[in-house]
Amino acid sequence: MSTTPNKPVAGKKSDQGFVYLPLIAGWLVPGAGHFLQGKWIRGTLLAVSIIAMFALGLAMQGALYTSTQGILDMLGVAGDLGSGLLYVVSLAAGWGARGVQPNQTTVADYGTKFIVVAGLLNIIAAVDAHNLRTGRKQ
Amino acid sequence: MFHPSHFAAVLLFALFASTVFGITMRDTPQRMFRYGAYCFILFVGSAIVLSWVMLLIAR
């Protein structure tokens, strides 16, 4: 009885290198996970969308969550942390308001949501870069 | 500072979110574009419909 050798699964990439590098790079810098794999157009579109959303949130005087006193604040910090270095740099530079203020304007509230959603979208983009790296997506 | 109108904020939000959804949820460029456009229309359309519903409730 003859046996056929196992063929690699279509679209499956080799396991060489650190498989989580695109995930971590994509989290720290929006689009970097796609750039590492030569997906220049996808990476550029992702980077422009996420960075623009984060920057517009700051320009709308949106707040960066820093406190973890309540459950909503903790969720806000988790969302903001999704932006990776954008969040860290913004905190260090003193950009954006600190925490949600009671007298916040409607536009500033939109800005806060823009910043949180930019972080969540960046997490989706980083996971997509990881899926590209593992061959789960082409 | 940047002070967009409420509708402009909706359009910007929908544009950026739809771009990311389109790229990450589909495999080929054509399907990415179609899914992104679909998400954009749903974002903006649902915002308009809900705005009218809230206006009618408030009256």
N, CA and C atoms of all chains as a GROMACS GRO file, in nm:
protein
  591
    1MET      N    1   0.084  -0.118   0.000
    1MET     CA    2   0.000   0.000   0.000
    1MET      C    3   0.088   0.124   0.000
    2SER      N    4   0.065   0.210  -0.097
    2SER     CA    5   0.148   0.331  -0.102
    2SER      C    6   0.086   0.442  -0.019
    3THR      N    7   0.174   0.522   0.034
    3THR     CA    8   0.127   0.638   0.111
    3THR      C    9   0.177   0.766   0.045
    4THR      N   10   0.098   0.866   0.050
    4THR     CA   11   0.139   0.995  -0.005
    4THR      C   12   0.188   1.083   0.108
    5PRO      N   13   0.296   1.154   0.083
    5PRO     CA   14   0.346   1.242   0.189
    5PRO      C   15   0.247   1.356   0.218
    6ASN      N   16   0.250   1.399   0.342
    6ASN     CA   17   0.162   1.509   0.380
    6ASN      C   18   0.203   1.636   0.306
    7LYS      N   19   0.106   1.693   0.242
    7LYS     CA   20   0.133   1.820   0.174
    7LYS      C   21   0.096   1.935   0.267
    8PRO      N   22   0.168   2.047   0.258
    8PRO     CA   23   0.131   2.162   0.342
    8PRO      C   24  -0.007   2.213   0.301
    9VAL      N   25  -0.081   2.257   0.400
    9VAL     CA   26  -0.213   2.312   0.374
    9VAL      C   27  -0.200   2.438   0.289
   10ALA      N   28  -0.291   2.451   0.189
   10ALA     CA   29  -0.284   2.568   0.102
   10ALA      C   30  -0.294   2.696   0.184
   11GLY      N   31  -0.204   2.788   0.158
   11GLY     CA   32  -0.206   2.915   0.228
   11GLY      C   33  -0.135   2.912   0.361
   12LYS      N   34  -0.090   2.796   0.403
   12LYS     CA   35  -0.021   2.785   0.532
   12LYS      C   36   0.123   2.827   0.515
   13LYS      N   37   0.165   2.919   0.598
   13LYS     CA   38   0.303   2.966   0.587
   13LYS      C   39   0.392   2.884   0.678
   14SER      N   40   0.521   2.895   0.656
   14SER     CA   41   0.616   2.821   0.738
   14SER      C   42   0.613   2.877   0.880
   15ASP      N   43   0.656   2.795   0.972
   15ASP     CA   44   0.653   2.834   1.112
   15ASP      C   45   0.782   2.902   1.156
   16GLN      N   46   0.860   2.946   1.058
   16GLN     CA   47   0.986   3.010   1.094
   16GLN      C   48   0.959   3.148   1.154
   17GLY      N   49   1.040   3.181   1.252
   17GLY     CA   50   1.027   3.312   1.313
   17GLY      C   51   0.923   3.313   1.423
   18PHE      N   52   0.915   3.427   1.487
   18PHE     CA   53   0.823   3.445   1.599
   18PHE      C   54   0.683   3.473   1.544
   19VAL      N   55   0.592   3.380   1.566
   19VAL     CA   56   0.461   3.386   1.501
   19VAL      C   57   0.375   3.501   1.554
   20TYR      N   58   0.406   3.545   1.674
   20TYR     CA   59   0.324   3.652   1.734
   20TYR      C   60   0.378   3.793   1.706
   21LEU      N   61   0.487   3.801   1.628
   21LEU     CA   62   0.546   3.933   1.600
   21LEU      C   63   0.447   4.027   1.529
   22PRO      N   64   0.377   3.982   1.423
   22PRO     CA   65   0.280   4.074   1.359
   22PRO      C   66   0.169   4.119   1.453
   23LEU      N   67   0.127   4.028   1.542
   23LEU     CA   68   0.022   4.063   1.639
   23LEU      C   69   0.070   4.174   1.732
   24ILE      N   70   0.190   4.159   1.785
   24ILE     CA   71   0.242   4.257   1.880
   24ILE      C   72   0.276   4.388   1.809
   25ALA      N   73   0.341   4.376   1.692
   25ALA     CA   74   0.376   4.498   1.617
   25ALA      C   75   0.250   4.572   1.573
   26GLY      N   76   0.149   4.498   1.529
   26GLY     CA   77   0.024   4.561   1.486
   26GLY      C   78  -0.049   4.627   1.600
   27TRP      N   79  -0.035   4.571   1.721
   27TRP     CA   80  -0.098   4.634   1.837
   27TRP      C   81  -0.022   4.762   1.875
   28LEU      N   82   0.111   4.756   1.874
   28LEU     CA   83   0.188   4.874   1.916
   28LEU      C   84   0.176   4.987   1.815
   29VAL      N   85   0.187   4.955   1.687
   29VAL     CA   86   0.179   5.057   1.580
   29VAL      C   87   0.074   5.013   1.480
   30PRO      N   88  -0.035   5.086   1.464
   30PRO     CA   89  -0.142   5.045   1.370
   30PRO      C   90  -0.087   5.020   1.229
   31GLY      N   91  -0.118   4.904   1.174
   31GLY     CA   92  -0.076   4.870   1.037
   31GLY      C   93   0.058   4.801   1.030
   32ALA      N   94   0.136   4.805   1.137
   32ALA     CA   95   0.272   4.749   1.132
   32ALA      C   96   0.270   4.597   1.109
   33GLY      N   97   0.171   4.530   1.163
   33GLY     CA   98   0.162   4.385   1.145
   33GLY      C   99   0.145   4.347   0.999
   34HIS      N  100   0.071   4.430   0.924
   34HIS     CA  101   0.053   4.405   0.782
   34HIS      C  102   0.177   4.446   0.702
   35PHE      N  103   0.241   4.555   0.745
   35PHE     CA  104   0.364   4.597   0.677
   35PHE      C  105   0.471   4.488   0.685
   36LEU      N  106   0.480   4.421   0.801
   36LEU     CA  107   0.582   4.317   0.819
   36LEU      C  108   0.565   4.202   0.720
   37GLN      N  109   0.442   4.186   0.669
   37GLN     CA  110   0.415   4.075   0.576
   37GLN      C  111   0.399   4.123   0.433
   38GLY      N  112   0.439   4.247   0.409
   38GLY     CA  113   0.436   4.300   0.273
   38GLY      C  114   0.298   4.341   0.224
   39LYS      N  115   0.201   4.349   0.314
   39LYS     CA  116   0.066   4.393   0.276
   39LYS      C  117   0.060   4.546   0.291
   40TRP      N  118   0.124   4.613   0.196
   40TRP     CA  119   0.144   4.757   0.210
   40TRP      C  120   0.014   4.837   0.198
   41ILE      N  121  -0.071   4.801   0.104
   41ILE     CA  122  -0.194   4.879   0.084
   41ILE      C  123  -0.289   4.858   0.202
   42ARG      N  124  -0.308   4.731   0.242
   42ARG     CA  125  -0.394   4.704   0.357
   42ARG      C  126  -0.340   4.773   0.482
   43GLY      N  127  -0.210   4.762   0.503
   43GLY     CA  128  -0.150   4.823   0.622
   43GLY      C  129  -0.165   4.974   0.622
   44THR      N  130  -0.147   5.035   0.504
   44THR     CA  131  -0.161   5.180   0.496
   44THR      C  132  -0.304   5.223   0.525
   45LEU      N  133  -0.400   5.153   0.465
   45LEU     CA  134  -0.541   5.188   0.489
   45LEU      C  135  -0.578   5.171   0.637
   46LEU      N  136  -0.530   5.063   0.697
   46LEU     CA  137  -0.559   5.040   0.839
   46LEU      C  138  -0.494   5.148   0.925
   47ALA      N  139  -0.367   5.177   0.896
   47ALA     CA  140  -0.295   5.278   0.975
   47ALA      C  141  -0.362   5.414   0.964
   48VAL      N  142  -0.396   5.453   0.840
   48VAL     CA  143  -0.459   5.585   0.820
   48VAL      C  144  -0.593   5.591   0.894
   49SER      N  145  -0.673   5.486   0.882
   49SER     CA  146  -0.805   5.486   0.946
   49SER      C  147  -0.794   5.495   1.098
   50ILE      N  148  -0.709   5.412   1.155
   50ILE     CA  149  -0.700   5.404   1.302
   50ILE      C  150  -0.633   5.528   1.359
   51ILE      N  151  -0.522   5.571   1.297
   51ILE     CA  152  -0.453   5.689   1.349
   51ILE      C  153  -0.540   5.814   1.332
   52ALA      N  154  -0.609   5.825   1.217
   52ALA     CA  155  -0.696   5.941   1.196
   52ALA      C  156  -0.810   5.942   1.297
   53MET      N  157  -0.867   5.826   1.324
   53MET     CA  158  -0.976   5.820   1.422
   53MET      C  159  -0.928   5.860   1.560
   54PHE      N  160  -0.810   5.811   1.598
   54PHE     CA  161  -0.754   5.845   1.728
   54PHE      C  162  -0.722   5.995   1.735
   55ALA      N  163  -0.660   6.048   1.630
   55ALA     CA  164  -0.621   6.190   1.628
   55ALA      C  165  -0.744   6.281   1.628
   56LEU      N  166  -0.847   6.244   1.551
   56LEU     CA  167  -0.970   6.325   1.550
   56LEU      C  168  -1.037   6.322   1.687
   57GLY      N  169  -1.030   6.207   1.755
   57GLY     CA  170  -1.083   6.200   1.891
   57GLY      C  171  -1.012   6.297   1.984
   58LEU      N  172  -0.880   6.303   1.973
   58LEU     CA  173  -0.805   6.399   2.054
   58LEU      C  174  -0.840   6.543   2.016
   59ALA      N  175  -0.852   6.566   1.884
   59ALA     CA  176  -0.883   6.702   1.836
   59ALA      C  177  -1.022   6.746   1.880
   60MET      N  178  -1.110   6.652   1.905
   60MET     CA  179  -1.244   6.685   1.955
   60MET      C  180  -1.246   6.700   2.106
   61GLN      N  181  -1.127   6.706   2.165
   61GLN     CA  182  -1.110   6.717   2.310
   61GLN      C  183  -1.166   6.595   2.383
   62GLY      N  184  -1.153   6.480   2.320
   62GLY     CA  185  -1.195   6.356   2.384
   62GLY      C  186  -1.103   6.321   2.500
   63ALA      N  187  -1.154   6.237   2.589
   63ALA     CA  188  -1.081   6.202   2.711
   63ALA      C  189  -1.007   6.070   2.694
   64LEU      N  190  -0.888   6.062   2.754
   64LEU     CA  191  -0.816   5.935   2.765
   64LEU      C  192  -0.846   5.877   2.903
   65TYR      N  193  -0.890   5.754   2.905
   65TYR     CA  194  -0.920   5.692   3.034
   65TYR      C  195  -0.789   5.655   3.105
   66THR      N  196  -0.778   5.691   3.230
   66THR     CA  197  -0.658   5.656   3.308
   66THR      C  198  -0.695   5.587   3.438
   67SER      N  199  -0.812   5.619   3.491
   67SER     CA  200  -0.852   5.562   3.620
   67SER      C  201  -0.916   5.425   3.601
   68THR      N  202  -0.901   5.340   3.700
   68THR     CA  203  -0.968   5.210   3.698
   68THR      C  204  -1.057   5.196   3.822
   69GLN      N  205  -1.123   5.306   3.857
   69GLN     CA  206  -1.206   5.306   3.978
   69GLN      C  207  -1.334   5.226   3.958
   70GLY      N  208  -1.401   5.248   3.845
   70GLY     CA  209  -1.528   5.180   3.818
   70GLY      C  210  -1.514   5.086   3.701
   71ILE      N  211  -1.618   5.004   3.679
   71ILE     CA  212  -1.613   4.906   3.570
   71ILE      C  213  -1.611   4.976   3.434
   72LEU      N  214  -1.684   5.088   3.422
   72LEU     CA  215  -1.684   5.160   3.293
   72LEU      C  216  -1.548   5.221   3.265
   73ASP      N  217  -1.483   5.273   3.371
   73ASP     CA  218  -1.348   5.327   3.352
   73ASP      C  219  -1.250   5.216   3.311
   74MET      N  220  -1.265   5.100   3.372
   74MET     CA  221  -1.175   4.988   3.337
   74MET      C  222  -1.194   4.946   3.192
   75LEU      N  223  -1.320   4.942   3.148
   75LEU     CA  224  -1.346   4.908   3.007
   75LEU      C  225  -1.290   5.015   2.914
   76GLY      N  226  -1.301   5.141   2.959
   76GLY     CA  227  -1.245   5.251   2.879
   76GLY      C  228  -1.094   5.240   2.866
   77VAL      N  229  -1.028   5.206   2.977
   77VAL     CA  230  -0.881   5.188   2.972
   77VAL      C  231  -0.846   5.073   2.879
   78ALA      N  232  -0.923   4.963   2.887
   78ALA     CA  233  -0.896   4.848   2.800
   78ALA      C  234  -0.909   4.887   2.653
   79GLY      N  235  -1.013   4.965   2.621
   79GLY     CA  236  -1.031   5.010   2.484
   79GLY      C  237  -0.919   5.102   2.439
   80ASP      N  238  -0.883   5.196   2.526
   80ASP     CA  239  -0.776   5.291   2.492
   80ASP      C  240  -0.643   5.219   2.473
   81LEU      N  241  -0.616   5.119   2.557
   81LEU     CA  242  -0.489   5.046   2.548
   81LEU      C  243  -0.475   4.973   2.415
   82GLY      N  244  -0.587   4.946   2.349
   82GLY     CA  245  -0.582   4.881   2.219
   82GLY      C  246  -0.505   4.963   2.115
   83SER      N  247  -0.494   5.092   2.138
   83SER     CA  248  -0.422   5.177   2.043
   83SER      C  249  -0.271   5.164   2.057
   84GLY      N  250  -0.225   5.093   2.158
   84GLY     CA  251  -0.081   5.068   2.173
   84GLY      C  252  -0.003   5.193   2.204
   85LEU      N  253   0.098   5.220   2.123
   85LEU     CA  254   0.186   5.333   2.150
   85LEU      C  255   0.115   5.468   2.135
   86LEU      N  256   0.009   5.473   2.053
   86LEU     CA  257  -0.064   5.600   2.039
   86LEU      C  258  -0.116   5.645   2.176
   87TYR      N  259  -0.167   5.551   2.252
   87TYR     CA  260  -0.221   5.582   2.386
   87TYR      C  261  -0.109   5.625   2.480
   88VAL      N  262   0.002   5.551   2.479
   88VAL     CA  263   0.114   5.580   2.569
   88VAL      C  264   0.173   5.717   2.537
   89VAL      N  265   0.195   5.742   2.408
   89VAL     CA  266   0.253   5.871   2.367
   89VAL      C  267   0.159   5.985   2.403
   90SER      N  268   0.029   5.966   2.380
   90SER     CA  269  -0.068   6.072   2.410
   90SER      C  270  -0.071   6.102   2.560
   91LEU      N  271  -0.064   5.999   2.640
   91LEU     CA  272  -0.061   6.020   2.786
   91LEU      C  273   0.066   6.095   2.826
   92ALA      N  274   0.179   6.051   2.770
   92ALA     CA  275   0.306   6.113   2.806
   92ALA      C  276   0.312   6.258   2.761
   93ALA      N  277   0.251   6.287   2.646
   93ALA     CA  278   0.254   6.423   2.592
   93ALA      C  279   0.147   6.512   2.652
   94GLY      N  280   0.056   6.454   2.728
   94GLY     CA  281  -0.049   6.535   2.790
   94GLY      C  282  -0.160   6.572   2.695
   95TRP      N  283  -0.175   6.497   2.587
   95TRP     CA  284  -0.283   6.526   2.492
   95TRP      C  285  -0.415   6.469   2.542
   96GLY      N  286  -0.524   6.533   2.504
   96GLY     CA  287  -0.656   6.484   2.542
   96GLY      C  288  -0.687   6.514   2.687
   97ALA      N  289  -0.815   6.508   2.722
   97ALA     CA  290  -0.856   6.529   2.860
   97ALA      C  291  -0.826   6.405   2.942
   98ARG      N  292  -0.820   6.422   3.074
   98ARG     CA  293  -0.794   6.309   3.164
   98ARG      C  294  -0.926   6.264   3.225
   99GLY      N  295  -0.976   6.150   3.181
   99GLY     CA  296  -1.101   6.099   3.235
   99GLY      C  297  -1.220   6.178   3.184
  100VAL      N  298  -1.337   6.118   3.194
  100VAL     CA  299  -1.458   6.182   3.145
  100VAL      C  300  -1.504   6.287   3.246
  101GLN      N  301  -1.519   6.412   3.199
  101GLN     CA  302  -1.559   6.521   3.287
  101GLN      C  303  -1.712   6.531   3.289
  102PRO      N  304  -1.769   6.574   3.404
  102PRO     CA  305  -1.915   6.585   3.412
  102PRO      C  306  -1.972   6.691   3.318
  103ASN      N  307  -1.894   6.796   3.293
  103ASN     CA  308  -1.943   6.904   3.206
  103ASN      C  309  -1.891   6.891   3.063
  104GLN      N  310  -1.863   6.768   3.021
  104GLN     CA  311  -1.807   6.743   2.888
  104GLN      C  312  -1.909   6.780   2.780
  105THR      N  313  -1.862   6.844   2.673
  105THR     CA  314  -1.951   6.877   2.563
  105THR      C  315  -1.985   6.751   2.483
  106THR      N  316  -2.088   6.762   2.400
  106THR     CA  317  -2.129   6.648   2.319
  106THR      C  318  -2.017   6.606   2.223
  107VAL      N  319  -1.953   6.706   2.161
  107VAL     CA  320  -1.846   6.674   2.066
  107VAL      C  321  -1.729   6.607   2.139
  108ALA      N  322  -1.699   6.653   2.261
  108ALA     CA  323  -1.591   6.591   2.338
  108ALA      C  324  -1.627   6.447   2.374
  109ASP      N  325  -1.755   6.423   2.398
  109ASP     CA  326  -1.800   6.286   2.426
  109ASP      C  327  -1.782   6.198   2.302
  110TYR      N  328  -1.815   6.254   2.185
  110TYR     CA  329  -1.788   6.180   2.060
  110TYR      C  330  -1.639   6.150   2.049
  111GLY      N  331  -1.556   6.249   2.082
  111GLY     CA  332  -1.411   6.230   2.074
  111GLY      C  333  -1.363   6.116   2.162
  112THR      N  334  -1.419   6.108   2.284
  112THR     CA  335  -1.383   5.999   2.375
  112THR      C  336  -1.417   5.865   2.312
  113LYS      N  337  -1.534   5.858   2.248
  113LYS     CA  338  -1.574   5.732   2.183
  113LYS      C  339  -1.485   5.702   2.062
  114PHE      N  340  -1.448   5.804   1.987
  114PHE     CA  341  -1.357   5.784   1.874
  114PHE      C  342  -1.227   5.719   1.921
  115ILE      N  343  -1.174   5.769   2.034
  115ILE     CA  344  -1.046   5.716   2.084
  115ILE      C  345  -1.061   5.570   2.127
  116VAL      N  346  -1.168   5.539   2.198
  116VAL     CA  347  -1.190   5.401   2.242
  116VAL      C  348  -1.208   5.307   2.122
  117VAL      N  349  -1.290   5.350   2.026
  117VAL     CA  350  -1.318   5.264   1.910
  117VAL      C  351  -1.192   5.248   1.824
  118ALA      N  352  -1.109   5.351   1.816
  118ALA     CA  353  -0.982   5.337   1.743
  118ALA      C  354  -0.898   5.225   1.804
  119GLY      N  355  -0.896   5.217   1.936
  119GLY     CA  356  -0.824   5.110   2.004
  119GLY      C  357  -0.882   4.974   1.974
  120LEU      N  358  -1.015   4.965   1.975
  120LEU     CA  359  -1.080   4.835   1.948
  120LEU      C  360  -1.057   4.792   1.803
  121LEU      N  361  -1.063   4.888   1.711
  121LEU     CA  362  -1.037   4.855   1.570
  121LEU      C  363  -0.893   4.810   1.551
  122ASN      N  364  -0.802   4.871   1.628
  122ASN     CA  365  -0.661   4.832   1.615
  122ASN      C  366  -0.640   4.688   1.662
  123ILE      N  367  -0.715   4.648   1.764
  123ILE     CA  368  -0.705   4.508   1.809
  123ILE      C  369  -0.752   4.414   1.698
  124ILE      N  370  -0.863   4.450   1.632
  124ILE     CA  371  -0.911   4.368   1.520
  124ILE      C  372  -0.805   4.359   1.411
  125ALA      N  373  -0.742   4.473   1.380
  125ALA     CA  374  -0.640   4.476   1.275
  125ALA      C  375  -0.520   4.391   1.314
  126ALA      N  376  -0.480   4.397   1.441
  126ALA     CA  377  -0.364   4.318   1.486
  126ALA      C  378  -0.395   4.167   1.479
  127VAL      N  379  -0.516   4.129   1.516
  127VAL     CA  380  -0.555   3.987   1.506
  127VAL      C  381  -0.559   3.944   1.360
  128ASP      N  382  -0.601   4.033   1.272
  128ASP     CA  383  -0.600   4.002   1.128
  128ASP      C  384  -0.458   3.978   1.079
  129ALA      N  385  -0.364   4.061   1.128
  129ALA     CA  386  -0.223   4.041   1.090
  129ALA      C  387  -0.174   3.905   1.140
  130HIS      N  388  -0.216   3.867   1.259
  130HIS     CA  389  -0.177   3.736   1.313
  130HIS      C  390  -0.235   3.623   1.227
  131ASN      N  391  -0.360   3.639   1.184
  131ASN     CA  392  -0.422   3.538   1.097
  131ASN      C  393  -0.350   3.527   0.964
  132LEU      N  394  -0.302   3.640   0.912
  132LEU     CA  395  -0.223   3.636   0.789
  132LEU      C  396  -0.093   3.559   0.813
  133ARG      N  397  -0.033   3.582   0.928
  133ARG     CA  398   0.096   3.518   0.959
  133ARG      C  399   0.082   3.367   0.974
  134THR      N  400  -0.028   3.324   1.035
  134THR     CA  401  -0.046   3.180   1.056
  134THR      C  402  -0.104   3.110   0.934
  135GLY      N  403  -0.146   3.188   0.833
  135GLY     CA  404  -0.202   3.127   0.713
  135GLY      C  405  -0.351   3.103   0.721
  136ARG      N  406  -0.412   3.146   0.830
  136ARG     CA  407  -0.557   3.130   0.843
  136ARG      C  408  -0.631   3.220   0.744
  137LYS      N  409  -0.565   3.325   0.704
  137LYS     CA  410  -0.623   3.417   0.605
  137LYS      C  411  -0.515   3.451   0.503
  138GLN      N  412  -0.560   3.481   0.381
  138GLN     CA  413  -0.463   3.516   0.276
  138GLN      C  414  -0.471   3.663   0.240
  139MET      N  415  -0.870   7.302   1.752
  139MET     CA  416  -0.974   7.207   1.791
  139MET      C  417  -1.065   7.175   1.672
  140PHE      N  418  -1.129   7.063   1.680
  140PHE     CA  419  -1.212   7.015   1.571
  140PHE      C  420  -1.354   6.997   1.624
  141HIS      N  421  -1.449   7.070   1.564
  141HIS     CA  422  -1.588   7.063   1.609
  141HIS      C  423  -1.678   7.025   1.493
  142PRO      N  424  -1.686   6.897   1.458
  142PRO     CA  425  -1.772   6.857   1.347
  142PRO      C  426  -1.918   6.861   1.389
  143SER      N  427  -2.006   6.869   1.289
  143SER     CA  428  -2.149   6.853   1.319
  143SER      C  429  -2.173   6.707   1.357
  144HIS      N  430  -2.289   6.680   1.412
  144HIS     CA  431  -2.318   6.544   1.454
  144HIS      C  432  -2.318   6.449   1.335
  145PHE      N  433  -2.373   6.495   1.223
  145PHE     CA  434  -2.378   6.408   1.105
  145PHE      C  435  -2.238   6.386   1.047
  146ALA      N  436  -2.155   6.492   1.050
  146ALA     CA  437  -2.017   6.475   1.003
  146ALA      C  438  -1.942   6.373   1.090
  147ALA      N  439  -1.969   6.377   1.221
  147ALA     CA  440  -1.906   6.279   1.311
  147ALA      C  441  -1.951   6.138   1.276
  148VAL      N  442  -2.080   6.124   1.244
  148VAL     CA  443  -2.132   5.992   1.203
  148VAL      C  444  -2.061   5.945   1.077
  149LEU      N  445  -2.048   6.034   0.979
  149LEU     CA  446  -1.983   5.997   0.852
  149LEU      C  447  -1.838   5.955   0.874
  150LEU      N  448  -1.765   6.031   0.956
  150LEU     CA  449  -1.624   5.998   0.982
  150LEU      C  450  -1.612   5.864   1.053
  151PHE      N  451  -1.695   5.845   1.155
  151PHE     CA  452  -1.693   5.718   1.229
  151PHE      C  453  -1.721   5.601   1.136
  152ALA      N  454  -1.826   5.616   1.054
  152ALA     CA  455  -1.865   5.509   0.962
  152ALA      C  456  -1.754   5.480   0.861
  153LEU      N  457  -1.690   5.585   0.812
  153LEU     CA  458  -1.584   5.567   0.711
  153LEU      C  459  -1.467   5.487   0.768
  154PHE      N  460  -1.418   5.526   0.885
  154PHE     CA  461  -1.301   5.458   0.942
  154PHE      C  462  -1.335   5.316   0.986
  155ALA      N  463  -1.448   5.300   1.054
  155ALA     CA  464  -1.485   5.166   1.101
  155ALA      C  465  -1.511   5.072   0.983
  156SER      N  466  -1.577   5.123   0.878
  156SER     CA  467  -1.606   5.039   0.762
  156SER      C  468  -1.479   4.997   0.689
  157THR      N  469  -1.381   5.088   0.684
  157THR     CA  470  -1.254   5.054   0.619
  157THR      C  471  -1.187   4.937   0.691
  158VAL      N  472  -1.181   4.946   0.824
  158VAL     CA  473  -1.116   4.839   0.900
  158VAL      C  474  -1.197   4.709   0.889
  159PHE      N  475  -1.329   4.719   0.900
  159PHE     CA  476  -1.412   4.598   0.889
  159PHE      C  477  -1.393   4.533   0.753
  160GLY      N  478  -1.394   4.613   0.647
  160GLY     CA  479  -1.382   4.558   0.512
  160GLY      C  480  -1.251   4.483   0.493
  161ILE      N  481  -1.141   4.543   0.540
  161ILE     CA  482  -1.009   4.482   0.521
  161ILE      C  483  -0.993   4.355   0.604
  162THR      N  484  -1.045   4.358   0.726
  162THR     CA  485  -1.019   4.246   0.817
  162THR      C  486  -1.118   4.131   0.804
  163MET      N  487  -1.236   4.158   0.750
  163MET     CA  488  -1.339   4.053   0.749
  163MET      C  489  -1.350   3.978   0.616
  164ARG      N  490  -1.283   4.025   0.512
  164ARG     CA  491  -1.292   3.960   0.382
  164ARG      C  492  -1.153   3.934   0.326
  165ASP      N  493  -1.144   3.844   0.225
  165ASP     CA  494  -1.014   3.799   0.176
  165ASP      C  495  -0.964   3.872   0.052
  166THR      N  496  -1.053   3.898  -0.042
  166THR     CA  497  -1.009   3.957  -0.169
  166THR      C  498  -1.043   4.106  -0.173
  167PRO      N  499  -0.965   4.185  -0.247
  167PRO     CA  500  -0.990   4.329  -0.252
  167PRO      C  501  -1.132   4.366  -0.293
  168GLN      N  502  -1.187   4.294  -0.392
  168GLN     CA  503  -1.323   4.327  -0.436
  168GLN      C  504  -1.425   4.303  -0.325
  169ARG      N  505  -1.409   4.189  -0.256
  169ARG     CA  506  -1.504   4.159  -0.148
  169ARG      C  507  -1.481   4.252  -0.029
  170MET      N  508  -1.356   4.293  -0.007
  170MET     CA  509  -1.328   4.391   0.099
  170MET      C  510  -1.402   4.521   0.073
  171PHE      N  511  -1.392   4.568  -0.052
  171PHE     CA  512  -1.458   4.695  -0.088
  171PHE      C  513  -1.609   4.684  -0.072
  172ARG      N  514  -1.665   4.573  -0.122
  172ARG     CA  515  -1.811   4.556  -0.114
  172ARG      C  516  -1.859   4.548   0.030
  173TYR      N  517  -1.785   4.475   0.112
  173TYR     CA  518  -1.826   4.462   0.252
  173TYR      C  519  -1.809   4.596   0.327
  174GLY      N  520  -1.701   4.668   0.295
  174GLY     CA  521  -1.680   4.800   0.357
  174GLY      C  522  -1.792   4.896   0.320
  175ALA      N  523  -1.830   4.897   0.191
  175ALA     CA  524  -1.941   4.984   0.148
  175ALA      C  525  -2.071   4.942   0.216
  176TYR      N  526  -2.092   4.812   0.228
  176TYR     CA  527  -2.213   4.761   0.296
  176TYR      C  528  -2.218   4.808   0.442
  177CYS      N  529  -2.104   4.797   0.512
  177CYS     CA  530  -2.099   4.842   0.652
  177CYS      C  531  -2.122   4.992   0.661
  178PHE      N  532  -2.062   5.068   0.568
  178PHE     CA  533  -2.078   5.214   0.571
  178PHE      C  534  -2.225   5.252   0.556
  179ILE      N  535  -2.291   5.190   0.460
  179ILE     CA  536  -2.433   5.220   0.438
  179ILE      C  537  -2.516   5.182   0.561
  180LEU      N  538  -2.485   5.068   0.621
  180LEU     CA  539  -2.559   5.027   0.741
  180LEU      C  540  -2.535   5.122   0.858
  181PHE      N  541  -2.409   5.164   0.876
  181PHE     CA  542  -2.378   5.260   0.985
  181PHE      C  543  -2.459   5.388   0.967
  182VAL      N  544  -2.445   5.449   0.849
  182VAL     CA  545  -2.508   5.579   0.826
  182VAL      C  546  -2.660   5.565   0.820
  183GLY      N  547  -2.707   5.461   0.752
  183GLY     CA  548  -2.852   5.440   0.742
  183GLY      C  549  -2.916   5.418   0.877
  184SER      N  550  -2.854   5.335   0.961
  184SER     CA  551  -2.913   5.310   1.093
  184SER      C  552  -2.910   5.436   1.179
  185ALA      N  553  -2.806   5.518   1.164
  185ALA     CA  554  -2.800   5.644   1.240
  185ALA      C  555  -2.914   5.736   1.198
  186ILE      N  556  -2.941   5.743   1.067
  186ILE     CA  557  -3.049   5.830   1.019
  186ILE      C  558  -3.185   5.779   1.067
  187VAL      N  559  -3.206   5.648   1.055
  187VAL     CA  560  -3.334   5.590   1.097
  187VAL      C  561  -3.356   5.610   1.247
  188LEU      N  562  -3.253   5.581   1.327
  188LEU     CA  563  -3.267   5.596   1.473
  188LEU      C  564  -3.288   5.743   1.511
  189SER      N  565  -3.226   5.834   1.436
  189SER     CA  566  -3.246   5.977   1.463
  189SER      C  567  -3.392   6.015   1.444
  190TRP      N  568  -3.453   5.966   1.335
  190TRP     CA  569  -3.595   5.995   1.311
  190TRP      C  570  -3.683   5.931   1.418
  191VAL      N  571  -3.648   5.809   1.458
  191VAL     CA  572  -3.727   5.742   1.563
  191VAL      C  573  -3.721   5.822   1.692
  192MET      N  574  -3.600   5.868   1.729
  192MET     CA  575  -3.587   5.945   1.854
  192MET      C  576  -3.662   6.078   1.844
  193LEU      N  577  -3.660   6.139   1.725
  193LEU     CA  578  -3.734   6.265   1.707
  193LEU      C  579  -3.884   6.242   1.725
  194LEU      N  580  -3.934   6.133   1.668
  194LEU     CA  581  -4.077   6.104   1.679
  194LEU      C  582  -4.115   6.070   1.823
  195ILE      N  583  -4.027   6.000   1.894
  195ILE     CA  584  -4.054   5.967   2.034
  195ILE      C  585  -4.056   6.095   2.119
  196ALA      N  586  -3.964   6.186   2.089
  196ALA     CA  587  -3.953   6.308   2.171
  196ALA      C  588  -4.073   6.399   2.155
  197ARG      N  589  -4.147   6.386   2.045
  197ARG     CA  590  -4.260   6.477   2.022
  197ARG      C  591  -4.382   6.436   2.103
   0.00000   0.00000   0.00000
